[in-house]
Amino acid sequence: MGSTGVWGRSPRRARVGAALLAVGLGLLPAACGSDGGSTGGGAGAGGGGATASPAGSTTTLPPGTKAAGAPVKIGFITAEGGSAISLPEVREGAQAAAAYANDYLGGIGGRPVQLVVCKSQEDAASARTCANEMVEQKVTAVNIGTTAFADSMVPVITGAKIPYTTGVAASGAEFVTDGAFSWTGGFPATLGVMAQTAKDKGYKSVSLFVTDAPAVTAGANALGKPVFAKAGVGLDIVPIPVGTPDATSQVTAAINKKPGAVILVGEGTFCSTVLKGLVAVNATQPKFVIQPCLSKTVEDAAPGALDAATLFTPGDTEGDNAESRLYRTVMGKYAPKTALDGYAVTGYQNLLGLVRALKGLTGDVTPASVTSTLKAAKDVVLPAGDGLTFTCDGTAIPNLKALCSTGSVVATVKGTRATDYRTVDSASLFGG
């Protein structure tokens, strides 16, 4: 009989939706040192927020080509304005990338990018509303900021023959739909890189703790089991129900199987619960984690439990490589009030990835010409990707034609920050 929560959902369903989005966010470039973005508001351009961080070297933007002519309308859908999840910095990162592209990269096809923004409240109804708005606005392509409800949007957008693009696919429709493109390999590639890393370290088996939500557990089984098997590493999947206050019993059962390492895939509260369980049973196994585990809240709940853990993320915003410096430079120029160590890089990476993939586009800029140009895109440098590239010809991961890469950035955790960034590719685990 419990009361209905935000957007008419029960509190549990709201938590599940937030957990799914957090998992998706965890596969995005690391927001190290933050508490996982904003809820119900945020610091950003025009928002009078925190000063941009992390500190790091920038670069001098060379003279470029300014876009001119009629604008190209690009839809941008992101989670903003909802009571449970609101990440305005994602939009701000995309707007900064668009401004940079218009001032220095000739926009798209020589024409300026005009973002048509729709703010989804992270439920199926508002997701469909945003998708329909993109169709009504006759946008040339749609770029997704953050969402756990892609399955509600992809059919609407691609059904209208409008290309659907994102940086990190997290839902089934984003993996396989013709006309959908993900610059990274999303959850499948992250699992692949985890399997490759486990193989390289000589682990015979690992325990994968995941949020007990259908989309996550089904993905872990369908996508994780094959690549870990091909790597010669046993995979024990341990679901933890949403809201579990004490996971000691599940952790004990998993550790009794003596895995070589443990993997945590879930949002911050989930990470805290599992880590406290691991501490309680004196587990010494190395840990693999995604970004939501790296927060002060998690560190306070289980002090020191993540030291030397391995972080898996598509991006690096803190290093001294060229892409990290460019990110800090662009954000400093176009969104100086937006914190750099939050989720702004998500919008930046997704939108600038689209612009780069369309670099060779000539002639009329239409949904059809954008789609064909994306399918021909090869070895495009992933923004803030520490040297990773993507190719969208549908061959990166067999049977998951919308995914454009099998690589990931891997880093070592120290406190609530990541250091020692490097890249790992798992292409060999997805071959025939």
Backbone torsions as a table, in degrees:
resi	resn	phi	psi	omega
1	MET	NA	1.7	-171.8
2	GLY	-53.7	158.4	-178.5
3	SER	-68.5	151.4	175.8
4	THR	-76.4	143.3	-177.7
5	GLY	-91.0	-159.1	-178.6
6	VAL	-57.1	140.6	-179.9
7	TRP	60.0	26.2	175.8
8	GLY	78.8	8.0	178.6
9	ARG	-95.2	157.4	174.8
10	SER	-67.9	157.7	177.9
11	PRO	-56.1	-37.4	-178.9
12	ARG	-65.8	-42.6	-180.0
13	ARG	-65.0	-35.8	176.3
14	ALA	-62.7	-41.6	179.2
15	ARG	-65.4	-38.6	179.2
16	VAL	-64.1	-44.0	178.6
17	GLY	-60.9	-43.8	178.2
18	ALA	-64.0	-38.7	179.4
19	ALA	-64.6	-41.3	179.1
20	LEU	-64.2	-42.3	178.1
21	LEU	-64.6	-39.7	179.6
22	ALA	-62.0	-37.8	176.4
23	VAL	-63.1	-44.9	177.7
24	GLY	-61.3	-43.3	177.9
25	LEU	-63.1	-34.1	-179.4
26	GLY	-64.7	-19.5	178.4
27	LEU	-92.6	1.8	178.5
28	LEU	-93.2	170.5	-179.3
29	PRO	-51.7	141.8	-171.2
30	ALA	-62.8	133.4	173.3
31	ALA	-104.9	62.0	-169.3
32	CYS	-65.9	139.5	176.2
33	GLY	85.9	-6.1	178.9
34	SER	-99.2	177.4	176.4
35	ASP	-102.3	27.9	171.8
36	GLY	88.6	26.8	174.1
37	GLY	92.3	-171.6	-173.1
38	SER	-96.1	152.3	168.3
39	THR	-127.0	119.7	178.8
40	GLY	72.3	23.6	177.9
41	GLY	153.7	-165.2	177.4
42	GLY	167.0	162.0	176.3
43	ALA	-87.8	129.4	178.9
44	GLY	-170.2	-173.4	179.7
45	ALA	-56.2	123.2	-178.1
46	GLY	81.4	-4.8	-177.1
47	GLY	-101.4	-1.4	177.8
48	GLY	63.4	39.9	-172.9
49	GLY	-89.9	-161.0	-178.2
50	ALA	-66.6	158.4	176.5
51	THR	-68.8	152.3	-176.5
52	ALA	-63.7	137.0	177.2
53	SER	-152.4	161.7	6.2
54	PRO	-79.3	160.3	176.5
55	ALA	-69.9	148.5	179.0
56	GLY	174.9	165.5	-178.0
57	SER	-68.5	151.1	177.1
58	THR	-115.8	-168.6	-179.3
59	THR	-138.6	166.1	175.4
60	THR	-96.1	123.0	-179.5
61	LEU	-72.9	122.7	179.7
62	PRO	-72.3	161.6	176.2
63	PRO	-55.1	139.6	-177.7
64	GLY	-131.1	-159.2	-179.1
65	THR	-114.5	124.6	-179.8
66	LYS	-85.8	134.6	178.9
67	ALA	-69.6	151.6	-180.0
68	ALA	-148.7	161.2	177.0
69	GLY	96.9	-166.5	-179.2
70	ALA	-65.8	136.4	-177.4
71	PRO	-69.9	153.8	172.7
72	VAL	-97.6	118.8	-177.1
73	LYS	-82.4	116.7	177.6
74	ILE	-114.9	119.9	176.8
75	GLY	-72.1	141.9	177.6
76	PHE	-134.1	114.4	-178.0
77	ILE	-111.4	131.1	-178.0
78	THR	-152.3	161.7	-179.5
79	ALA	-81.2	108.2	-178.0
80	GLU	-156.8	133.8	175.8
81	GLY	97.7	-9.0	178.3
82	GLY	-79.9	160.9	-178.9
83	SER	-74.6	-29.3	-177.6
84	ALA	-91.2	-40.8	-177.6
85	ILE	-134.7	126.4	174.5
86	SER	-148.9	116.7	-173.6
87	LEU	-127.4	72.7	-178.6
88	PRO	-61.8	-25.7	-178.9
89	GLU	-64.9	-24.2	176.7
90	VAL	-64.7	-46.8	176.4
91	ARG	-61.0	-42.0	-178.6
92	GLU	-62.9	-37.6	176.2
93	GLY	-64.2	-40.7	178.1
94	ALA	-66.6	-41.1	179.0
95	GLN	-64.0	-38.0	177.2
96	ALA	-65.1	-42.8	179.0
97	ALA	-63.0	-40.1	179.1
98	ALA	-65.2	-42.5	179.4
99	ALA	-63.4	-42.4	176.7
100	TYR	-61.4	-45.1	179.8
101	ALA	-61.9	-40.3	-179.2
102	ASN	-69.6	-34.4	-177.2
103	ASP	-85.3	-28.5	-171.0
104	TYR	-125.0	-23.0	-172.3
105	LEU	-112.6	6.6	-178.7
106	GLY	72.4	21.5	178.3
107	GLY	58.0	-133.6	176.4
108	ILE	-117.8	119.2	-178.3
109	GLY	61.9	26.9	-179.5
110	GLY	85.7	-6.2	-177.1
111	ARG	-106.3	148.8	-177.9
112	PRO	-68.3	145.6	175.5
113	VAL	-81.1	128.2	173.3
114	GLN	-116.2	112.1	-179.1
115	LEU	-78.3	130.0	172.4
116	VAL	-106.7	102.0	-169.8
117	VAL	-91.0	134.6	170.4
118	CYS	-128.4	128.1	-176.8
119	LYS	-99.1	112.1	179.2
120	SER	-88.7	141.2	178.8
121	GLN	-91.6	16.5	176.6
122	GLU	62.4	52.3	164.8
123	ASP	-143.5	165.5	-173.7
124	ALA	-62.2	-38.2	-176.2
125	ALA	-65.5	-48.8	-178.5
126	SER	-70.2	-30.1	175.6
127	ALA	-62.8	-46.4	177.7
128	ARG	-64.5	-38.0	177.5
129	THR	-59.3	-44.6	178.4
130	CYS	-64.4	-42.3	179.1
131	ALA	-60.9	-44.6	178.8
132	ASN	-64.7	-35.9	177.9
133	GLU	-62.8	-38.2	178.4
134	MET	-62.4	-40.5	178.2
135	VAL	-65.2	-45.7	-179.4
136	GLU	-63.6	-34.7	-179.4
137	GLN	-79.1	-6.5	179.4
138	LYS	54.5	47.6	177.9
139	VAL	-69.9	157.2	-178.8
140	THR	-80.5	-32.1	176.6
141	ALA	-156.7	161.1	175.7
142	VAL	-116.6	133.3	175.2
143	ASN	-116.3	133.5	-175.3
144	ILE	-101.2	131.3	176.1
145	GLY	-82.1	-70.2	177.6
146	THR	-147.1	139.7	175.1
147	THR	-169.3	149.6	168.8
148	ALA	-107.9	8.6	-175.3
149	PHE	-122.4	37.3	178.6
150	ALA	-61.2	-33.3	-178.1
151	ASP	-63.1	-20.3	176.1
152	SER	-84.9	-16.3	-175.0
153	MET	-106.6	-38.4	-174.0
154	VAL	-55.3	-47.8	-178.3
155	PRO	-61.6	-36.5	-179.8
156	VAL	-66.9	-47.5	-174.7
157	ILE	-71.3	-51.8	-179.0
158	THR	-70.7	-27.1	176.0
159	GLY	-64.1	-25.3	176.1
160	ALA	-90.0	9.7	-180.0
161	LYS	64.4	27.8	175.0
162	ILE	-101.2	127.9	179.7
163	PRO	-66.0	138.0	179.4
164	TYR	-106.9	122.3	-176.2
165	THR	-128.8	147.6	179.7
166	THR	-152.7	165.9	176.2
167	GLY	-85.8	-38.8	-176.1
168	VAL	-138.4	107.3	177.5
169	ALA	-70.6	137.7	-179.8
170	ALA	-129.5	-10.8	-176.4
171	SER	-121.8	157.8	-173.9
172	GLY	-54.3	-45.4	-178.0
173	ALA	-63.3	-28.3	178.6
174	GLU	-73.3	-17.0	-178.6
175	PHE	-84.2	-34.5	-163.3
176	VAL	-125.8	-9.2	-171.7
177	THR	-76.9	132.5	174.2
178	ASP	-65.9	129.9	-176.5
179	GLY	96.6	-3.0	174.2
180	ALA	-106.1	145.3	-177.3
181	PHE	-142.3	133.0	175.7
182	SER	-124.4	120.9	-176.3
183	TRP	-58.8	-35.8	176.5
184	THR	-105.6	176.4	178.6
185	GLY	-86.6	7.2	175.0
186	GLY	57.1	-147.0	-177.8
187	PHE	-59.8	-41.6	178.5
188	PRO	-59.0	-45.3	-178.5
189	ALA	-68.6	-36.0	177.3
190	THR	-61.3	-44.2	176.3
191	LEU	-62.7	-38.3	178.6
192	GLY	-63.6	-43.4	179.7
193	VAL	-68.3	-34.8	174.3
194	MET	-62.7	-42.6	179.0
195	ALA	-64.7	-42.5	179.3
196	GLN	-63.2	-40.9	179.0
197	THR	-65.6	-41.7	177.5
198	ALA	-61.7	-41.9	177.6
199	LYS	-62.1	-46.6	-178.9
200	ASP	-61.3	-31.2	-179.6
201	LYS	-86.9	-3.8	176.1
202	GLY	81.5	19.0	179.1
203	TYR	-76.2	136.1	179.5
204	LYS	-86.9	-26.7	179.3
205	SER	-155.0	157.3	176.4
206	VAL	-139.3	154.8	173.4
207	SER	-106.7	124.5	-179.0
208	LEU	-105.5	107.5	176.4
209	PHE	-87.2	124.3	-178.2
210	VAL	-132.7	155.9	171.9
211	THR	-63.6	132.6	-177.5
212	ASP	-80.7	70.9	173.9
213	ALA	-123.8	140.3	-172.6
214	PRO	-51.6	-44.6	-177.1
215	ALA	-63.7	-33.3	-178.1
216	VAL	-80.3	-49.7	-177.7
217	THR	-66.6	-38.3	178.5
218	ALA	-64.7	-41.7	178.3
219	GLY	-64.8	-40.8	179.6
220	ALA	-61.5	-40.7	180.0
221	ASN	-72.8	-50.3	-174.2
222	ALA	-71.9	-35.4	-175.0
223	LEU	-100.7	-34.1	-176.7
224	GLY	-78.9	-45.0	-175.7
225	LYS	-54.9	-46.9	-178.5
226	PRO	-63.4	-42.9	-175.9
227	VAL	-73.8	-35.8	176.2
228	PHE	-67.1	-38.1	177.2
229	ALA	-62.8	-42.6	-179.9
230	LYS	-66.2	-29.0	177.3
231	ALA	-78.9	-7.5	-178.2
232	GLY	76.9	26.1	-178.2
233	VAL	-119.3	125.9	177.1
234	GLY	-69.9	141.9	-177.8
235	LEU	-123.4	116.7	176.0
236	ASP	-106.2	111.8	-177.7
237	ILE	-91.0	124.8	-175.7
238	VAL	-119.0	98.8	179.4
239	PRO	-76.8	137.5	176.2
240	ILE	-117.8	116.4	-178.6
241	PRO	-57.1	144.7	178.0
242	VAL	-57.9	132.7	177.3
243	GLY	85.0	5.1	178.7
244	THR	-62.6	121.3	-177.6
245	PRO	-80.1	-25.4	-175.9
246	ASP	-143.0	111.7	-177.8
247	ALA	-102.4	21.2	-175.2
248	THR	-59.4	-39.2	-178.3
249	SER	-65.5	-43.2	178.8
250	GLN	-67.0	-39.5	179.4
251	VAL	-65.5	-42.6	179.7
252	THR	-59.4	-45.5	-180.0
253	ALA	-61.8	-39.8	-179.5
254	ALA	-69.4	-44.8	-177.2
255	ILE	-68.4	-29.6	177.5
256	ASN	-63.0	-18.4	176.7
257	LYS	-83.7	-0.9	175.3
258	LYS	56.5	55.8	176.6
259	PRO	-69.2	156.2	177.5
260	GLY	-74.7	-24.9	179.2
261	ALA	-156.3	165.5	175.5
262	VAL	-122.6	144.6	-179.3
263	ILE	-120.5	134.9	178.3
264	LEU	-116.1	119.9	177.4
265	VAL	-125.8	100.7	-178.2
266	GLY	177.3	179.5	-179.2
267	GLU	-83.1	-178.7	-170.0
268	GLY	-59.2	-43.8	179.9
269	THR	-62.8	-41.0	176.2
270	PHE	-58.6	-48.5	-179.4
271	CYS	-58.9	-43.6	179.5
272	SER	-59.5	-44.8	-178.2
273	THR	-62.4	-47.0	-178.5
274	VAL	-68.1	-42.5	-179.9
275	LEU	-62.8	-40.1	176.9
276	LYS	-62.9	-36.7	176.1
277	GLY	-64.9	-41.0	179.5
278	LEU	-64.9	-39.3	177.3
279	VAL	-65.6	-40.8	-177.5
280	ALA	-61.8	-33.1	-178.0
281	VAL	-99.1	10.0	178.2
282	ASN	57.6	39.0	178.6
283	ALA	-69.8	136.7	-178.1
284	THR	-114.0	3.5	-177.6
285	GLN	-63.2	144.0	172.4
286	PRO	-59.4	153.5	-176.0
287	LYS	-118.5	138.1	170.5
288	PHE	-109.8	132.7	-176.7
289	VAL	-139.5	162.8	168.9
290	ILE	-108.2	173.2	-166.3
291	GLN	-55.4	-41.0	-175.6
292	PRO	-56.8	-18.8	177.2
293	CYS	-72.9	-19.1	-176.4
294	LEU	-92.0	78.7	177.5
295	SER	-143.1	160.2	179.1
296	LYS	-63.0	-35.1	179.2
297	THR	-60.4	-43.8	179.2
298	VAL	-68.1	-42.7	179.4
299	GLU	-61.5	-40.4	178.6
300	ASP	-65.3	-34.9	-179.0
301	ALA	-72.8	-34.7	-178.0
302	ALA	-139.9	74.3	-173.9
303	PRO	-55.2	128.0	175.6
304	GLY	75.9	-2.8	-174.1
305	ALA	-67.8	-21.4	-177.8
306	LEU	-101.7	0.7	178.7
307	ASP	-56.9	130.4	179.9
308	ALA	73.6	6.7	174.5
309	ALA	-66.5	160.2	178.3
310	THR	-102.5	126.6	-179.0
311	LEU	-101.6	138.8	178.5
312	PHE	-117.0	123.9	-173.6
313	THR	-156.6	149.6	177.3
314	PRO	-78.2	-5.0	-172.9
315	GLY	-146.5	167.4	-179.6
316	ASP	-137.0	114.0	179.1
317	THR	-102.1	-4.0	-171.1
318	GLU	-112.3	-13.9	-174.0
319	GLY	-76.0	-176.6	-179.8
320	ASP	-106.3	14.6	176.7
321	ASN	-75.6	165.8	-172.8
322	ALA	-60.8	-39.1	-177.4
323	GLU	-70.4	-37.1	176.6
324	SER	-65.5	-42.3	179.3
325	ARG	-64.7	-40.1	179.1
326	LEU	-63.8	-42.1	178.2
327	TYR	-57.5	-49.4	-178.4
328	ARG	-64.3	-35.4	179.9
329	THR	-67.8	-48.5	-178.6
330	VAL	-62.6	-45.4	-179.6
331	MET	-65.6	-38.5	178.7
332	GLY	-64.0	-32.7	-178.5
333	LYS	-80.5	-42.6	-170.3
334	TYR	-107.2	-16.9	178.9
335	ALA	-144.5	62.1	-171.5
336	PRO	-65.1	-18.4	-179.6
337	LYS	-93.0	-2.8	-178.2
338	THR	-89.7	128.0	179.1
339	ALA	-63.7	132.9	-177.1
340	LEU	-79.5	-19.7	-175.5
341	ASP	-97.9	16.1	173.1
342	GLY	-102.0	-149.0	-174.7
343	TYR	-92.8	13.0	176.4
344	ALA	-57.5	-35.3	-178.3
345	VAL	-62.0	-24.8	178.7
346	THR	-62.3	-52.8	178.2
347	GLY	-64.5	-39.8	178.1
348	TYR	-58.8	-50.4	-177.1
349	GLN	-64.8	-42.9	-177.0
350	ASN	-65.4	-47.2	-175.5
351	LEU	-73.9	-45.4	-179.7
352	LEU	-67.1	-30.9	174.4
353	GLY	-59.8	-41.5	177.6
354	LEU	-62.6	-46.9	-179.9
355	VAL	-59.7	-46.1	-179.3
356	ARG	-64.3	-39.7	-179.5
357	ALA	-66.8	-22.2	-179.3
358	LEU	-99.4	15.0	-175.7
359	LYS	-56.9	-37.0	-176.5
360	GLY	-86.7	6.9	-176.3
361	LEU	-71.5	127.9	176.3
362	THR	-129.5	162.4	-180.0
363	GLY	79.4	-155.4	-178.2
364	ASP	-64.4	136.3	176.5
365	VAL	-97.0	102.0	-177.1
366	THR	-130.1	165.3	174.9
367	PRO	-54.7	-38.3	-179.7
368	ALA	-68.1	-43.0	-178.8
369	SER	-71.0	-32.7	175.3
370	VAL	-64.8	-45.0	-180.0
371	THR	-60.7	-46.6	-178.8
372	SER	-66.5	-36.4	178.4
373	THR	-67.8	-40.1	177.6
374	LEU	-62.9	-41.0	-179.0
375	LYS	-66.2	-22.9	179.0
376	ALA	-94.8	-3.2	-176.6
377	ALA	-67.4	129.1	-178.8
378	LYS	-133.2	136.2	174.3
379	ASP	52.1	44.7	176.7
380	VAL	-77.4	133.0	-179.4
381	VAL	-71.1	125.1	179.7
382	LEU	-74.8	122.0	178.8
383	PRO	-56.9	135.8	-179.2
384	ALA	56.0	27.0	-173.7
385	GLY	-102.5	11.5	174.0
386	ASP	56.2	34.3	177.3
387	GLY	99.1	-8.2	176.8
388	LEU	-65.0	149.3	176.1
389	THR	-128.8	166.0	177.6
390	PHE	-137.6	148.7	179.3
391	THR	-133.4	125.0	-169.4
392	CYS	-106.9	37.0	179.6
393	ASP	-87.9	7.0	175.6
394	GLY	85.6	7.9	-175.2
395	THR	-109.1	-3.1	-174.9
396	ALA	-60.1	-48.7	178.5
397	ILE	-128.1	111.3	-177.9
398	PRO	-53.3	138.5	178.3
399	ASN	73.4	-2.7	175.9
400	LEU	-125.3	69.2	-165.8
401	LYS	-67.2	-16.4	-178.5
402	ALA	-82.9	-10.1	-176.2
403	LEU	-91.1	135.2	-169.5
404	CYS	-109.4	4.3	-175.8
405	SER	-159.4	157.2	175.5
406	THR	-122.1	11.4	-176.2
407	GLY	-100.9	169.1	177.1
408	SER	-156.9	154.8	171.0
409	VAL	-86.9	137.7	179.0
410	VAL	-122.0	138.6	-178.7
411	ALA	-140.1	167.5	177.7
412	THR	-106.8	134.4	-177.0
413	VAL	-86.2	135.1	172.1
414	LYS	-134.5	107.4	-174.1
415	GLY	69.7	-117.6	176.7
416	THR	-114.8	22.0	-179.9
417	ARG	-126.2	165.0	179.2
418	ALA	-113.9	144.0	178.3
419	THR	-136.6	173.5	174.2
420	ASP	55.5	55.5	178.6
421	TYR	-68.5	140.7	173.7
422	ARG	-153.7	169.2	-178.7
423	THR	-112.7	146.9	177.6
424	VAL	-133.0	139.1	177.2
425	ASP	-116.9	141.4	-178.0
426	SER	-115.8	23.1	-175.5
427	ALA	-55.4	-36.3	-176.6
428	SER	-64.6	-24.2	-179.2
429	LEU	-83.0	-11.4	-179.8
430	PHE	-107.1	0.6	-179.5
431	GLY	-68.5	176.4	-176.2
432	GLY	-67.5	NA	NA
